[in-house]
Amino acid sequence: MRDVFHEQLESVFVDLAGICGRVELAVGDASRALLTGDAELAERVISGDVEIDRAREEVEESAFQLLSLQAPVARDLRTVVAALRMVSELERMGDLSVHVAKIARLRVPGIAVPEEVRPTIEQMATVAEDMVRRVAEIIIRRDVAAAIALGRADEEMDQLRRRSFTELLAEDWGHGVEAAVDIALLGRYYERIADHAVSVANRVVFVVTGDNPTSVTA
Amino acid sequence: MRDVFHEQLESVFVDLAGICGRVELAVGDASRALLTGDAELAERVISGDVEIDRAREEVEESAFQLLSLQAPVARDLRTVVAALRMVSELERMGDLSVHVAKIARLRVPGIAVPEEVRPTIEQMATVAEDMVRRVAEIIIRRDVAAAIALGRADEEMDQLRRRSFTELLAEDWGHGVEAAVDIALLGRYYERIADHAVSVANRVVFVVTGDNPTSVTA
């Protein structure tokens, strides 16, 4: 009985890593659409989100089946509930990619990101995509050390967000209010993607060690 | 056995409504701090968030106890999992109130909201606080009709957010980039509070009827 349970649980984690892979693509495509003003690519991210939602529903269904049919207790129970939370967070990261893509689409045929903040936003996009890629690995390998290391990438994201504020609030900002608002919201979306990535990684730490890192709810 | 289960489940929902009451206070206090530039009140919201976090942990513990000891199936199982999700969303609404309070604190002794957008932001704050108040009632009374009606308040929030963009992107906006960025982020925070309120209400609909409103994951 327990063996069937752990096999099914493993399959849930494989599905979670698969969703994480889709989210990585969505973050990457949304960022590319943003930085190149590619309306078609932005559209693909926006319309493709429904597949992440569907994959989420499937994982939820599997988790409910596990809870119903196997009635796990103690750590097994907490692992299944952790999986349910992870899939919610992954889906939310997909939604945030859609928000990035929508800002991209809104400014076509222009580009939402003025040249002088481009390095900062590009770096945010790179850090976000990289964090999501690492989370997929962390889920598959249950890699606690990698999960803990992810916090450092999150610190880089916080620094980048502060830098973007410094840039858009500088005396010589010449791109007006609209571009500044776009940059501020983009910064918020990337920051949230990073926060969720850390939270998902922390849940893996919990699943493996039974310890709940305090930052899990940050 | 089932009776004990339903009594304990009811007590979880009473606790959820209690947390919702705390969130309502946090939203109201953060908004008041924002609109009056009250640093002390902002500080109280920020430091008080730990109590919402603690209350969340207690509800989670109770829900895990229910799952472990009673091994509910079918709708009972889904209701307990819904409660776990509701408490996460309520805690997140508390975090968003902290974000509002931090913008308030950042601008003291000034006020983050310029006079000409004040009516819009004031209205957002009122709608948000009102929505959270209604959610507490919806949880206690399992009021499906009220939960469905909450969608209309959310539409008002969306309209207010659009209005705030019109105002800060107007030709005659005279408050510079910093104030515009504050307003854009505040709009985002209030919008997310409203989204979570709708989502919590939709989970009540699910708990009562077994139907999952499609907007629950929006």
Interface residues (C-beta under 8 A of the other chain):
Chain A: D53 R56 F64 L67 S68 A71 V73 A74 L77 R78 V81 L84 R85 S88 E91 F165 L168 L169 W173 V177 E178 A180 V181 A184 L185 R188 T217
Chain B: D53 R56 F64 L67 S68 A71 V73 A74 L77 R78 V81 L84 R85 S88 E91 F165 L168 L169 W173 G176 V177 E178 A180 V181 A184 L185 R188 T217
